[in-house]
Amino acid sequence: MESMLNKLKSTVTKVTADVTSAVMGNPVTREFDVGRHIASGGNGLAWKIFNGTKKSTKQEVAVFVFDKKLIDKYQKFEKDQIIDSLKRGVQQLTRLRHPRLLTVQHPLEESRDCLAFCTEPVFASLANVLGNWENLPSPVSPDIKDYKLYDVETKYGLLQVSEGLSFLHSSVKMVHGNVTPENIILNKSGAWKIMGFDFCVSSTNPSEQEPKFPCKEWDPNLPSLCLPNPEYLAPEYILSVSCEAASDMYSLGTVIYAVFNKGKPIFEVNKQDIYKSFSRQLDQLSRLGSSSLTNIPEEVREHVKLLLNVTPTVRPDADQMTKIPFFDDVGAVTLQYFDTLFQRDNLQKSQFFKGLPKVLPKLPKRVIVQRILPCLTSEFVNPDMVPFVLPNVLLIAEECTKEEYVRLILPELGPVFKQQEPIQILLIFLQKMDLLLTKTPPDEIKNSVLPMVYRALEAPSIQIQELCLNIIPTFANLIDYPSMKNALIPRIKNACLQTSSLAVRVNSLVCLGKILEYLDKWFVLDDILPFLQQIPSKEPAVLMGILGIYKCTFTHKKLGITKEQLAGKVLPHLIPLSIENNLNLNQFSSFISVIKEMLSRLESEHKTKLEQLHIMQEQQKSLDIGNQMNTSEETKVTNVGNQQIDKVFNSIGADLLTGGESENKEDGLQNKHKRTSLTLEEKQKLAKEQEQAQKLKSQQPLKPQVHTPVAPVKQTKDLTDTLMDNMSSLTNLSVSTPKLSASSTFTSVPSMGVGMMFSTPIDNTKRNLTNGLNANMGFQTSGFNMPVNTNQNFFSSPSTPGVNKMALGAPPTLPNFNALSVPPVGAKQTQHRPTDMSALNNLFGPQKPKVSMNQLSQQKPNQWLNQFAPPQGSPGVGSSVMGTQMNMIGQSTFGMQGNPFFNPQNFAQPPTTMTSSSSASNDLKDLFG
């Protein structure tokens, strides 16, 4: 990459140095900027051709520079001869003005280092195009290296040279004397121009019909730049030292031969022995056959043979050559007509431009762009010709690339976009709008093209408005959305509302309907549909146009109409229109069909919405019920937890009293469930518990090491220690002995405590001092068939007649027992209704107010048992376990195992009577040994 940059830098530096050294100090540089070296031309290709521009007008020119360093090898007088010859040729060219001669823009200027003059813009010399690259910059430009002449270019170029020679011979009475490819220049447009008048010869008698041209004898000692090119020189110049107009025609024949043979002349000439060479050439020309001219087209081959004839009088003159059939090619004639276009009137021009579209496809693109397009665009200054020229320019634009269009055509179209007269200009642009929008840059579209469309919509001519409305849908996809939304659509709406022409109104609706697909949904719903309700006319065509827009919007996948729009705006507008009297049967059917489709979709969409809402509401209700059930279950679980805690401690006391088994408690629960009806929530809960139990049963047995009952053992241990400590403290209590009734009663106790009252008649004679218990003693058991330890005051002192009350605290670990207290004699025992502490009630049973043993004996067994049954739904598992454990603790501590007094069968039913105190004493004796 660096090497390439260095090479480029060296090349630019070299070119700049060449230009600077060649032109520096020359007066031409005062008015012209010299650019790049592009070609070479003139005799011996001695002139370097540069691009250039005029400083004042920025007009493009070609700068011809002759560097005097080329002749440093010559002697001073030779240098002077060369300079004089070059000056003579340029001065002669400057005096002559003709379309076929190279036009000089600035005369020759001489400085110490160079000669320079300026001409019209030039591409290259014919010699450069044919492959002679002498005195060209290195490397050769690809534009010249790859340049190929088309047939039409060759034909018309040779025709132009013939016309130039005809002008010189007929009008100027001059012989060019050196017609060669080096002296034929191709200008920027591709036209062939003659230059190099260094050896021209003017007639000595211009007023006479037969001009005479003096000729100088060939001097081989002169420098080559002071002599014409002998390879293109007529034989008579050398052999007879004569020249005439026919001598230039011979040179034209050799040029034609060279053009069709890649620049090679027909004869090679030895400049050292030129006379001998021309003598041999003369013999060859006399025997010249068609085989030597095989590369020349057949239609011009005979004419070339005539041009190369040894006899000058046989050669055709220049005017005759311009009329040969070879130059009647349609392309050559077209190009020739363009060259003479300034001589034609408007009628002739219009006829020619009308037929030009048929000819343009037959011409090469380069010829069209270089030769025809500049001529066409030059006619834009004539407004009357624009409608005839514009279609051809746009046809050429279709074949151009976007870059060529922007560079060559668009700048010329700018002023035409703004012309409003004649009206055909607008029509032509509208018909080619797709081309303009495709190749014109976005900025130019906004600034030039779309404003022209807007003017067409606002034009007073109805025909222009109709055409514009018909054409807009064809290029709507090429218009950017903001321009369409903010500028185009409002003008179409205004055209529809403000026009008095039914055709314009209908075409406006049709145009809107066709471009709906390029608009977004909400713009259509918010802007287009409300506009339809503003249209005042009720003609059938207008109504059908309105219906068409509604239908297109309704059925289009991208657009669509919401059900709110359908119900609120569309249907209320369409239904009244459907019954307009102007509509025929088919039109009415179309309205009804669209209305039915809209109603059907409205029904289906809204029905679907309502169904979805209904489903959502049902789901919400189910969720609300589920939340309520969860809340009730949480409350129930809390209550059940409290109940289970109560049952644990009730079971402790019950086991101490009854020692019953858990199976009997479960039987009692089942009986209680049978007696009480369950609520729906309780049934659901039971069902869930059954499912959970079933799942637990179906699970694999758990490993013992995973489920170690650590916590229950610790809890049982703590409970036993606490119970032992509190019960052992009963032996040290001193209780006052109130005067009690003869029968044993039970006082009611709070739900969180345990109360036991053992009341016996005070009989000191029958008192058993050994065990501290009254002989006449009653035992009340719970409703469970469990062994119960009924002797609760055997730790008391002998003087203690009985225990009135014993209360246990609520904490689950039973940390202590409340001190025993004896109510005063005659104190009224308050009856409390126990709370829902089924677990503790299950343990000790609800206590009733004091009743006598007689009353107790009169109750039925089942009725008495039911008073102590646990509440329905209270689990008896925890009570049973804790009761069983405490029963085991009691038996093991006090040595009661094996005693018949604790047989559960003896306490299956509560005793109704007590026979005597002696039987109780005997039983106690058996108990304590």
Disulfide bonds with the S-S distance in Angstrom:
none
